[in-house]
Amino acid sequence: MGDYAKALGAKLRGIRQQQGLSLHGVEQKSGGRWKAVVVGSYERGDRAVTVQKLAELADFYGVPVVELLPEGRVPSGAEPATKIVINLERLQQLPAEKVGPLARYAATIQSQRGDYNGKVLSIRTEDLRSLAIIYDMTPGELTEQLIEWGVLPPEARPSTEE
């Protein structure tokens, strides 16, 4: 099996482990529907999983199928910024009704990191995705909004070169 099968297997294993299940625990919880040896072979990338079986396994784990796929989600709209460095000084100048959720999120990250330089804050793509949900936008749309507000620099746009 190739790299994709191994990456898919790693995602399957990660979801199973997040749920605190062993391979035998999956077999028990599913009433024998999912055999430990089969799930294990999917996780190692030794056995190909059909789309139908992947959908059924996602349903069993209670997660969207896309969460089991390598590379995360299928992008909708523009891609998020490649380097996400928030200008905290600019953020403080904007009206709270616009940037309240972002400001609270940034403050929480600063607190967790013990990082109070007050000028910039680097965040992960996953943080941007979470914020996009809060703002009811795609990550790409939120990136554009943050650039418009001056919180992200224009060069934070993902490259559109083919």
Biotite code that builds the C-alpha atoms (Angstrom):
import biotite.structure as struc

atoms = struc.array([
    struc.Atom([0.000, 0.000, 0.000], chain_id="A", res_id=1, res_name="MET", atom_name="CA", element="C"),
    struc.Atom([1.104, 3.538, -0.644], chain_id="A", res_id=2, res_name="GLY", atom_name="CA", element="C"),
    struc.Atom([1.580, 6.648, 1.427], chain_id="A", res_id=3, res_name="ASP", atom_name="CA", element="C"),
    struc.Atom([-2.098, 7.578, 1.114], chain_id="A", res_id=4, res_name="TYR", atom_name="CA", element="C"),
    struc.Atom([-3.226, 4.290, 2.670], chain_id="A", res_id=5, res_name="ALA", atom_name="CA", element="C"),
    struc.Atom([-0.758, 4.769, 5.529], chain_id="A", res_id=6, res_name="LYS", atom_name="CA", element="C"),
    struc.Atom([-1.928, 8.365, 6.075], chain_id="A", res_id=7, res_name="ALA", atom_name="CA", element="C"),
    struc.Atom([-5.562, 7.215, 6.016], chain_id="A", res_id=8, res_name="LEU", atom_name="CA", element="C"),
    struc.Atom([-4.689, 4.492, 8.510], chain_id="A", res_id=9, res_name="GLY", atom_name="CA", element="C"),
    struc.Atom([-3.028, 7.026, 10.799], chain_id="A", res_id=10, res_name="ALA", atom_name="CA", element="C"),
    struc.Atom([-6.200, 9.141, 10.742], chain_id="A", res_id=11, res_name="LYS", atom_name="CA", element="C"),
    struc.Atom([-8.322, 6.082, 11.541], chain_id="A", res_id=12, res_name="LEU", atom_name="CA", element="C"),
    struc.Atom([-6.024, 5.156, 14.429], chain_id="A", res_id=13, res_name="ARG", atom_name="CA", element="C"),
    struc.Atom([-6.060, 8.713, 15.739], chain_id="A", res_id=14, res_name="GLY", atom_name="CA", element="C"),
    struc.Atom([-9.860, 8.863, 15.832], chain_id="A", res_id=15, res_name="ILE", atom_name="CA", element="C"),
    struc.Atom([-10.071, 5.457, 17.507], chain_id="A", res_id=16, res_name="ARG", atom_name="CA", element="C"),
    struc.Atom([-7.512, 6.444, 20.129], chain_id="A", res_id=17, res_name="GLN", atom_name="CA", element="C"),
    struc.Atom([-9.237, 9.789, 20.772], chain_id="A", res_id=18, res_name="GLN", atom_name="CA", element="C"),
    struc.Atom([-12.317, 7.780, 21.658], chain_id="A", res_id=19, res_name="GLN", atom_name="CA", element="C"),
    struc.Atom([-10.311, 5.668, 24.081], chain_id="A", res_id=20, res_name="GLY", atom_name="CA", element="C"),
    struc.Atom([-10.885, 2.463, 22.146], chain_id="A", res_id=21, res_name="LEU", atom_name="CA", element="C"),
    struc.Atom([-8.484, -0.406, 21.591], chain_id="A", res_id=22, res_name="SER", atom_name="CA", element="C"),
    struc.Atom([-8.873, -2.515, 18.463], chain_id="A", res_id=23, res_name="LEU", atom_name="CA", element="C"),
    struc.Atom([-10.658, -5.128, 20.560], chain_id="A", res_id=24, res_name="HIS", atom_name="CA", element="C"),
    struc.Atom([-12.761, -2.356, 22.084], chain_id="A", res_id=25, res_name="GLY", atom_name="CA", element="C"),
    struc.Atom([-13.960, -1.426, 18.585], chain_id="A", res_id=26, res_name="VAL", atom_name="CA", element="C"),
    struc.Atom([-14.929, -5.041, 17.974], chain_id="A", res_id=27, res_name="GLU", atom_name="CA", element="C"),
    struc.Atom([-16.798, -5.240, 21.283], chain_id="A", res_id=28, res_name="GLN", atom_name="CA", element="C"),
    struc.Atom([-18.528, -1.868, 20.941], chain_id="A", res_id=29, res_name="LYS", atom_name="CA", element="C"),
    struc.Atom([-19.633, -2.698, 17.390], chain_id="A", res_id=30, res_name="SER", atom_name="CA", element="C"),
    struc.Atom([-21.007, -6.068, 18.454], chain_id="A", res_id=31, res_name="GLY", atom_name="CA", element="C"),
    struc.Atom([-18.566, -7.817, 16.125], chain_id="A", res_id=32, res_name="GLY", atom_name="CA", element="C"),
    struc.Atom([-19.468, -5.655, 13.114], chain_id="A", res_id=33, res_name="ARG", atom_name="CA", element="C"),
    struc.Atom([-15.883, -4.329, 13.003], chain_id="A", res_id=34, res_name="TRP", atom_name="CA", element="C"),
    struc.Atom([-13.315, -7.081, 13.574], chain_id="A", res_id=35, res_name="LYS", atom_name="CA", element="C"),
    struc.Atom([-10.138, -5.965, 15.384], chain_id="A", res_id=36, res_name="ALA", atom_name="CA", element="C"),
    struc.Atom([-7.923, -7.609, 12.762], chain_id="A", res_id=37, res_name="VAL", atom_name="CA", element="C"),
    struc.Atom([-9.697, -5.792, 9.901], chain_id="A", res_id=38, res_name="VAL", atom_name="CA", element="C"),
    struc.Atom([-9.633, -2.361, 11.565], chain_id="A", res_id=39, res_name="VAL", atom_name="CA", element="C"),
    struc.Atom([-5.986, -2.930, 12.455], chain_id="A", res_id=40, res_name="GLY", atom_name="CA", element="C"),
    struc.Atom([-5.128, -3.752, 8.858], chain_id="A", res_id=41, res_name="SER", atom_name="CA", element="C"),
    struc.Atom([-6.900, -0.551, 7.706], chain_id="A", res_id=42, res_name="TYR", atom_name="CA", element="C"),
    struc.Atom([-4.911, 1.424, 10.270], chain_id="A", res_id=43, res_name="GLU", atom_name="CA", element="C"),
    struc.Atom([-1.579, -0.067, 9.156], chain_id="A", res_id=44, res_name="ARG", atom_name="CA", element="C"),
    struc.Atom([-2.460, 0.573, 5.515], chain_id="A", res_id=45, res_name="GLY", atom_name="CA", element="C"),
    struc.Atom([-2.153, -3.146, 4.785], chain_id="A", res_id=46, res_name="ASP", atom_name="CA", element="C"),
    struc.Atom([-5.719, -3.435, 3.521], chain_id="A", res_id=47, res_name="ARG", atom_name="CA", element="C"),
    struc.Atom([-7.651, -1.098, 1.231], chain_id="A", res_id=48, res_name="ALA", atom_name="CA", element="C"),
    struc.Atom([-10.858, 0.300, 2.653], chain_id="A", res_id=49, res_name="VAL", atom_name="CA", element="C"),
    struc.Atom([-13.762, 0.956, 0.283], chain_id="A", res_id=50, res_name="THR", atom_name="CA", element="C"),
    struc.Atom([-15.600, 4.244, 0.323], chain_id="A", res_id=51, res_name="VAL", atom_name="CA", element="C"),
    struc.Atom([-18.664, 2.436, 1.642], chain_id="A", res_id=52, res_name="GLN", atom_name="CA", element="C"),
    struc.Atom([-16.724, 0.848, 4.503], chain_id="A", res_id=53, res_name="LYS", atom_name="CA", element="C"),
    struc.Atom([-15.027, 4.175, 5.292], chain_id="A", res_id=54, res_name="LEU", atom_name="CA", element="C"),
    struc.Atom([-18.437, 5.867, 5.486], chain_id="A", res_id=55, res_name="ALA", atom_name="CA", element="C"),
    struc.Atom([-19.719, 3.107, 7.778], chain_id="A", res_id=56, res_name="GLU", atom_name="CA", element="C"),
    struc.Atom([-16.633, 3.362, 9.984], chain_id="A", res_id=57, res_name="LEU", atom_name="CA", element="C"),
    struc.Atom([-17.020, 7.150, 10.176], chain_id="A", res_id=58, res_name="ALA", atom_name="CA", element="C"),
    struc.Atom([-20.643, 6.624, 11.220], chain_id="A", res_id=59, res_name="ASP", atom_name="CA", element="C"),
    struc.Atom([-19.560, 4.111, 13.862], chain_id="A", res_id=60, res_name="PHE", atom_name="CA", element="C"),
    struc.Atom([-17.024, 6.623, 15.255], chain_id="A", res_id=61, res_name="TYR", atom_name="CA", element="C"),
    struc.Atom([-19.582, 9.434, 14.990], chain_id="A", res_id=62, res_name="GLY", atom_name="CA", element="C"),
    struc.Atom([-17.388, 11.687, 12.858], chain_id="A", res_id=63, res_name="VAL", atom_name="CA", element="C"),
    struc.Atom([-17.779, 13.131, 9.353], chain_id="A", res_id=64, res_name="PRO", atom_name="CA", element="C"),
    struc.Atom([-16.039, 11.020, 6.684], chain_id="A", res_id=65, res_name="VAL", atom_name="CA", element="C"),
    struc.Atom([-13.807, 13.975, 5.828], chain_id="A", res_id=66, res_name="VAL", atom_name="CA", element="C"),
    struc.Atom([-12.234, 13.723, 9.296], chain_id="A", res_id=67, res_name="GLU", atom_name="CA", element="C"),
    struc.Atom([-10.896, 10.297, 8.354], chain_id="A", res_id=68, res_name="LEU", atom_name="CA", element="C"),
    struc.Atom([-9.285, 11.462, 5.122], chain_id="A", res_id=69, res_name="LEU", atom_name="CA", element="C"),
    struc.Atom([-5.643, 12.487, 5.008], chain_id="A", res_id=70, res_name="PRO", atom_name="CA", element="C"),
    struc.Atom([-5.026, 16.187, 4.510], chain_id="A", res_id=71, res_name="GLU", atom_name="CA", element="C"),
    struc.Atom([-8.111, 17.062, 6.587], chain_id="A", res_id=72, res_name="GLY", atom_name="CA", element="C"),
    struc.Atom([-11.040, 18.794, 4.974], chain_id="A", res_id=73, res_name="ARG", atom_name="CA", element="C"),
    struc.Atom([-11.895, 19.459, 1.382], chain_id="A", res_id=74, res_name="VAL", atom_name="CA", element="C"),
    struc.Atom([-11.338, 23.202, 0.975], chain_id="A", res_id=75, res_name="PRO", atom_name="CA", element="C"),
    struc.Atom([-14.343, 25.390, 0.325], chain_id="A", res_id=76, res_name="SER", atom_name="CA", element="C"),
    struc.Atom([-13.714, 28.877, -0.950], chain_id="A", res_id=77, res_name="GLY", atom_name="CA", element="C"),
    struc.Atom([-10.209, 30.261, -0.879], chain_id="A", res_id=78, res_name="ALA", atom_name="CA", element="C"),
    struc.Atom([-7.492, 28.441, 1.005], chain_id="A", res_id=79, res_name="GLU", atom_name="CA", element="C"),
    struc.Atom([-6.501, 29.847, 4.399], chain_id="A", res_id=80, res_name="PRO", atom_name="CA", element="C"),
    struc.Atom([-3.370, 31.870, 4.893], chain_id="A", res_id=81, res_name="ALA", atom_name="CA", element="C"),
    struc.Atom([-0.142, 29.927, 4.774], chain_id="A", res_id=82, res_name="THR", atom_name="CA", element="C"),
    struc.Atom([1.549, 31.939, 7.535], chain_id="A", res_id=83, res_name="LYS", atom_name="CA", element="C"),
    struc.Atom([-0.833, 33.294, 10.125], chain_id="A", res_id=84, res_name="ILE", atom_name="CA", element="C"),
    struc.Atom([0.679, 36.047, 12.242], chain_id="A", res_id=85, res_name="VAL", atom_name="CA", element="C"),
    struc.Atom([-1.919, 38.299, 13.840], chain_id="A", res_id=86, res_name="ILE", atom_name="CA", element="C"),
    struc.Atom([-1.037, 41.951, 14.426], chain_id="A", res_id=87, res_name="ASN", atom_name="CA", element="C"),
    struc.Atom([-2.190, 42.361, 18.031], chain_id="A", res_id=88, res_name="LEU", atom_name="CA", element="C"),
    struc.Atom([-1.591, 46.117, 18.065], chain_id="A", res_id=89, res_name="GLU", atom_name="CA", element="C"),
    struc.Atom([-3.981, 46.551, 15.114], chain_id="A", res_id=90, res_name="ARG", atom_name="CA", element="C"),
    struc.Atom([-6.442, 44.129, 16.696], chain_id="A", res_id=91, res_name="LEU", atom_name="CA", element="C"),
    struc.Atom([-6.669, 46.349, 19.801], chain_id="A", res_id=92, res_name="GLN", atom_name="CA", element="C"),
    struc.Atom([-7.565, 49.368, 17.640], chain_id="A", res_id=93, res_name="GLN", atom_name="CA", element="C"),
    struc.Atom([-10.630, 47.745, 16.084], chain_id="A", res_id=94, res_name="LEU", atom_name="CA", element="C"),
    struc.Atom([-14.174, 47.849, 17.519], chain_id="A", res_id=95, res_name="PRO", atom_name="CA", element="C"),
    struc.Atom([-14.877, 45.014, 19.957], chain_id="A", res_id=96, res_name="ALA", atom_name="CA", element="C"),
    struc.Atom([-18.183, 44.193, 18.240], chain_id="A", res_id=97, res_name="GLU", atom_name="CA", element="C"),
    struc.Atom([-16.220, 43.230, 15.116], chain_id="A", res_id=98, res_name="LYS", atom_name="CA", element="C"),
    struc.Atom([-13.201, 41.509, 16.603], chain_id="A", res_id=99, res_name="VAL", atom_name="CA", element="C"),
    struc.Atom([-14.434, 40.345, 20.013], chain_id="A", res_id=100, res_name="GLY", atom_name="CA", element="C"),
    struc.Atom([-14.233, 36.602, 19.308], chain_id="A", res_id=101, res_name="PRO", atom_name="CA", element="C"),
    struc.Atom([-10.799, 36.953, 17.702], chain_id="A", res_id=102, res_name="LEU", atom_name="CA", element="C"),
    struc.Atom([-9.514, 39.130, 20.548], chain_id="A", res_id=103, res_name="ALA", atom_name="CA", element="C"),
    struc.Atom([-10.724, 36.630, 23.166], chain_id="A", res_id=104, res_name="ARG", atom_name="CA", element="C"),
    struc.Atom([-9.229, 33.736, 21.216], chain_id="A", res_id=105, res_name="TYR", atom_name="CA", element="C"),
    struc.Atom([-5.888, 35.543, 20.888], chain_id="A", res_id=106, res_name="ALA", atom_name="CA", element="C"),
    struc.Atom([-5.885, 36.439, 24.601], chain_id="A", res_id=107, res_name="ALA", atom_name="CA", element="C"),
    struc.Atom([-6.510, 32.804, 25.507], chain_id="A", res_id=108, res_name="THR", atom_name="CA", element="C"),
    struc.Atom([-3.634, 31.612, 23.323], chain_id="A", res_id=109, res_name="ILE", atom_name="CA", element="C"),
    struc.Atom([-1.348, 34.273, 24.820], chain_id="A", res_id=110, res_name="GLN", atom_name="CA", element="C"),
    struc.Atom([-2.327, 33.140, 28.312], chain_id="A", res_id=111, res_name="SER", atom_name="CA", element="C"),
    struc.Atom([-1.724, 29.475, 27.515], chain_id="A", res_id=112, res_name="GLN", atom_name="CA", element="C"),
    struc.Atom([1.673, 30.234, 26.009], chain_id="A", res_id=113, res_name="ARG", atom_name="CA", element="C"),
    struc.Atom([2.659, 32.844, 28.561], chain_id="A", res_id=114, res_name="GLY", atom_name="CA", element="C"),
    struc.Atom([3.426, 35.046, 25.532], chain_id="A", res_id=115, res_name="ASP", atom_name="CA", element="C"),
    struc.Atom([2.627, 38.663, 26.246], chain_id="A", res_id=116, res_name="TYR", atom_name="CA", element="C"),
    struc.Atom([4.863, 40.556, 23.802], chain_id="A", res_id=117, res_name="ASN", atom_name="CA", element="C"),
    struc.Atom([1.675, 42.305, 22.695], chain_id="A", res_id=118, res_name="GLY", atom_name="CA", element="C"),
    struc.Atom([2.780, 42.943, 19.113], chain_id="A", res_id=119, res_name="LYS", atom_name="CA", element="C"),
    struc.Atom([2.111, 39.779, 17.123], chain_id="A", res_id=120, res_name="VAL", atom_name="CA", element="C"),
    struc.Atom([0.747, 36.293, 17.695], chain_id="A", res_id=121, res_name="LEU", atom_name="CA", element="C"),
    struc.Atom([1.312, 33.262, 15.473], chain_id="A", res_id=122, res_name="SER", atom_name="CA", element="C"),
    struc.Atom([-1.609, 30.889, 15.197], chain_id="A", res_id=123, res_name="ILE", atom_name="CA", element="C"),
    struc.Atom([-2.033, 27.522, 13.526], chain_id="A", res_id=124, res_name="ARG", atom_name="CA", element="C"),
    struc.Atom([-4.226, 26.789, 10.536], chain_id="A", res_id=125, res_name="THR", atom_name="CA", element="C"),
    struc.Atom([-6.480, 24.802, 12.890], chain_id="A", res_id=126, res_name="GLU", atom_name="CA", element="C"),
    struc.Atom([-6.944, 27.955, 15.000], chain_id="A", res_id=127, res_name="ASP", atom_name="CA", element="C"),
    struc.Atom([-7.982, 29.834, 11.865], chain_id="A", res_id=128, res_name="LEU", atom_name="CA", element="C"),
    struc.Atom([-10.475, 27.075, 11.025], chain_id="A", res_id=129, res_name="ARG", atom_name="CA", element="C"),
    struc.Atom([-11.960, 27.299, 14.517], chain_id="A", res_id=130, res_name="SER", atom_name="CA", element="C"),
    struc.Atom([-12.238, 31.067, 14.254], chain_id="A", res_id=131, res_name="LEU", atom_name="CA", element="C"),
    struc.Atom([-13.853, 30.733, 10.825], chain_id="A", res_id=132, res_name="ALA", atom_name="CA", element="C"),
    struc.Atom([-16.582, 28.604, 12.404], chain_id="A", res_id=133, res_name="ILE", atom_name="CA", element="C"),
    struc.Atom([-17.144, 31.251, 15.061], chain_id="A", res_id=134, res_name="ILE", atom_name="CA", element="C"),
    struc.Atom([-17.392, 33.960, 12.395], chain_id="A", res_id=135, res_name="TYR", atom_name="CA", element="C"),
    struc.Atom([-19.552, 31.712, 10.155], chain_id="A", res_id=136, res_name="ASP", atom_name="CA", element="C"),
    struc.Atom([-17.092, 31.984, 7.256], chain_id="A", res_id=137, res_name="MET", atom_name="CA", element="C"),
    struc.Atom([-14.730, 29.729, 5.368], chain_id="A", res_id=138, res_name="THR", atom_name="CA", element="C"),
    struc.Atom([-11.076, 29.961, 6.437], chain_id="A", res_id=139, res_name="PRO", atom_name="CA", element="C"),
    struc.Atom([-10.325, 31.729, 3.165], chain_id="A", res_id=140, res_name="GLY", atom_name="CA", element="C"),
    struc.Atom([-13.089, 34.275, 3.721], chain_id="A", res_id=141, res_name="GLU", atom_name="CA", element="C"),
    struc.Atom([-11.874, 34.917, 7.254], chain_id="A", res_id=142, res_name="LEU", atom_name="CA", element="C"),
    struc.Atom([-8.324, 35.379, 5.973], chain_id="A", res_id=143, res_name="THR", atom_name="CA", element="C"),
    struc.Atom([-9.612, 38.040, 3.569], chain_id="A", res_id=144, res_name="GLU", atom_name="CA", element="C"),
    struc.Atom([-11.572, 39.716, 6.386], chain_id="A", res_id=145, res_name="GLN", atom_name="CA", element="C"),
    struc.Atom([-8.515, 39.788, 8.643], chain_id="A", res_id=146, res_name="LEU", atom_name="CA", element="C"),
    struc.Atom([-6.450, 41.319, 5.826], chain_id="A", res_id=147, res_name="ILE", atom_name="CA", element="C"),
    struc.Atom([-9.170, 43.936, 5.287], chain_id="A", res_id=148, res_name="GLU", atom_name="CA", element="C"),
    struc.Atom([-9.127, 44.771, 9.016], chain_id="A", res_id=149, res_name="TRP", atom_name="CA", element="C"),
    struc.Atom([-5.338, 45.076, 8.883], chain_id="A", res_id=150, res_name="GLY", atom_name="CA", element="C"),
    struc.Atom([-4.863, 42.243, 11.367], chain_id="A", res_id=151, res_name="VAL", atom_name="CA", element="C"),
    struc.Atom([-3.078, 40.112, 8.749], chain_id="A", res_id=152, res_name="LEU", atom_name="CA", element="C"),
    struc.Atom([-0.731, 41.531, 6.098], chain_id="A", res_id=153, res_name="PRO", atom_name="CA", element="C"),
    struc.Atom([-1.756, 41.188, 2.407], chain_id="A", res_id=154, res_name="PRO", atom_name="CA", element="C"),
    struc.Atom([1.085, 38.717, 1.834], chain_id="A", res_id=155, res_name="GLU", atom_name="CA", element="C"),
    struc.Atom([-0.738, 36.304, 4.158], chain_id="A", res_id=156, res_name="ALA", atom_name="CA", element="C"),
    struc.Atom([-2.990, 35.430, 1.201], chain_id="A", res_id=157, res_name="ARG", atom_name="CA", element="C"),
    struc.Atom([-2.244, 31.958, -0.093], chain_id="A", res_id=158, res_name="PRO", atom_name="CA", element="C"),
    struc.Atom([-0.435, 31.927, -3.392], chain_id="A", res_id=159, res_name="SER", atom_name="CA", element="C"),
    struc.Atom([-2.670, 31.336, -6.392], chain_id="A", res_id=160, res_name="THR", atom_name="CA", element="C"),
    struc.Atom([0.149, 30.203, -8.690], chain_id="A", res_id=161, res_name="GLU", atom_name="CA", element="C"),
    struc.Atom([-0.583, 26.978, -10.548], chain_id="A", res_id=162, res_name="GLU", atom_name="CA", element="C"),
])
